[in-house]
Amino acid sequence: MTGLTSFIIEIIKILITTFVITTLVDIFLMGLLRWRFSRRTKVSSFFVRPSAKSVKTPSGSYFEFQGPGGCAGFSSAFLLRHLGQAASGEEAYKEVPFTYGNGIAFPKGITGFFKKHGMKVKLYSGNLSALKNELARGNPVIVVIRSFPRKSYLHFACITGYDEENFYLADSILSWVNVDKDGKPIEPSENTVPTSDETVYYNRTVPVKTFRQLWNTSMLKMPLYRNMFFVMK
């Protein structure tokens, strides 16, 4: 065995060991990741609609907006309100486990939060068809995305619709709101507060190409944790 071959083998061993250790740490911090892939999308477009039991916020809106952090609580509260339970993002965030400063939470905080409410929610990684098929079951789906393409800061938001061009989100960051109550495009602004009589169940549209970039959260510190979404059992 030549010196170069031995060197290459040692490098491979180090890389494998690093990958295994990183993955074990990720499982501890982020939660167990499952995989779900679908070969095709069952329907070409789908939009979740609020049902008669969906609860609005005290302001009369389906949406509420966070401060500097807390998106894990705000996305979870949106889903709870859709299921008929009154909930605020700030109060929900206080119940989310596995959080640390500045309103940041690990993905397993979402599963832990819903467990407290007697619901089984599991973290999955998959493809767009699997995400769309989960949404077509009729409830908003919480996803983990990047705040901006190629940036490391992560964000939780609810997907409430899709078609061939866009994904449609209920987002808790006010400056990312880019549609009005009728779903018509507007310029994102800190002062753009949706009115209380929404006719659509989303406040942000993201082109499919951009969504793919945002949804790919894989990094050196979390190589397997990409294309994440939460499945309600």
N, C-alpha and C positions, 0 to 999 in steps of 0.2 A: 504493500500500500504506500503510495507516494505521500510526501508531505502535504501537497496540495489537496489530495483526496481526504486525508485525515482532517485537514483544516475545514474543508467543506462539510464533512460529517459533523464536526463539532459545532459549526455554525447552525446546521439544521437541527441538532439536538437542543441548542440554546433557543432557537425560534419556536420549536415545538413546546419546550418547557414554559417559555414565556406565554405562548398562546393558551396553554392549559391553565396556568396560574391566573392569567387575566380573565379567562372565561369563568373560573371558579369564583373570583372576586366579583365579577359582574352578576353572577347568579345570586350571590349573597346580598349585594347592594340593590340590584334591579329586580330580582325575582326570577323564577323559573320561566324560561321562554319556550313556547310551543310553536309548531309550524303548521300553517294551513295554506294550501295552494289549490286554486281552481283552474281547470283548463279553459273555461269559458265563463262569460258573464251571462247570467240567466235573462236579464232584461237590459236593454241598451241605455235606459235612463230611469232614475227613481228619485222621488223626493218624499222624505218623511213629512207628514203633516201632524200638527198638534191635534190630539184627540180631545174629546169633551172633558176628560179628566186632567189634562195638562194644566199645570199651575203656573200663573204668571207671577212676576215679582210685584212687590208693593207699588211700584211705579206704573203697573199695568202693562209692562213689556215682558216678552219672553226672554229678553236678553238683560244681562247685567255686566258691569265692567269692573275689572280689577285695578288695583294700584300697581306698584312696581313688581309684584309677584303674586303667587297664589293660584296660578292657572289650573293646578290639579284640583283644587277645591271648586273653582268656578265651572270647570267642565263637568265635574261630578254632580254639582248642584243642578246644572242644566238638565242632565239626564234624569236625575231624581224628579225634577219638576215635570218632565215629560211623562214620567211614570205615575204622576199624581201626588207626589209628596212635596209639600212646601219646603224649600231649602234656599239658603243664601250662600253665595260663594265664600264669603268671609267666614261664616260659621262652619261651613263644610270643611274649609281648609284647616280649621282648628282640630278637626277630627281625623285628618289625613295623617297616618303614621309615616315614618321614614322621611321626615322633612328636615331641612336645615336652613340656615339663615337666608334672609331676603326672599322668602316665599317660594323657595325651590323644593321640589319633591322628587323622590325616585319613583319609577313606574310601579313598583310593588306597593307604593302608598295608595294607588288607586284601587288595587285589588283588596288591600287591607281596609280601606274606607267602606267599600260595598259589603265586605264581610261583616262589618259592624252593623250594617243595615239589613242583614239576613239575606244578602244576594251573592250568588256565585259569579264572579267576573274573573276571567283569566287573560293573561297577556299572550298574544300571538305575533308571529312574524309571517308574512305571506306576500302574495302578489296583488295587483290591482283587482283582478277578478274576484279573489277571495274577499277583499275589502268590500267591493261592490255587492257581492252576494250576501254578506253579513248585513249591510245596510238595508238591502231589499227585504230583510225579515221584518222591518217596520219600526225600528228604534234608532235614534242617533247613535253613532259609533265614536267613541273617544279614540283619537290617534295621538301618537307621539311624533312630532315633526321638529325640524329646525326652525328657529325664529326667522332666519334668513338663509338663503342658499350658501353652502360652504362655511357657515358659521357654526360654532360648537354649542351655543346656547340652545337648549331644547324647550319645547312648548307643548302643552296639552290643549287640544281643541276638539270640538264635536263636529263630525261630518254629518250633514243632514240631507245631502243630495248629490247627485252626479248626472252628467250626460256625456256625450262624446267629446265635448270641448272643455268642461270645467268640473271641479269639485266645489261644493257649496258648504260653507262652514258657519256654525254658530260660534263666534270667537269672542273672547272676553277682553281683548285689547282694543280699546276704542279707536285708536289711531289707525287700525287695520280695517275698520269698517269701510267697505267700498261699494255698497249698494244701498238704496233707500228701501222704504217699506214695501214698495212694489217690485223690488228686484232690479231696479234700473241703476246703472253705474253712476257713482258719484266719486269725487276726489276724496281720498282718505284724509281725515282731519281730526285733531283732538277735540274739535268743537262739533263734530258730526254726531249728534245723539239721535238714534232712531226714534220715531214717534211711537206712541203706544198702541196704535191700531195696525200692527203689521199684517200684511197679506201674504208675506213669505216667511218661511221658518229658518231663514239664514240672513247673515249680515255681511258675509264676505265671500267673494268668488275667487278661486285660484285656478288658472289654466292647468290642464293635465300635465304638461311638460314641467311647469314650475312645481306642481305638487310632487312629482317624482323626485325632484331635487330636494325638496324639503323633507320628504318622507324617508329618504336615504340617510339615516342617522349613524351609519357605521363609521367608527373611528378606530384608531389604534388602541384606545383604551376600552372599546366596546365593539370588537369586530363583528360579532354575530347579531348585535342588537340594532337591527334596521327594519324598516317597513313594519313598524309595530302598531298594533291595534288591539283593543280590548273586546273580548267576546263575552256576552252575557248568557249564562246557562239557564 
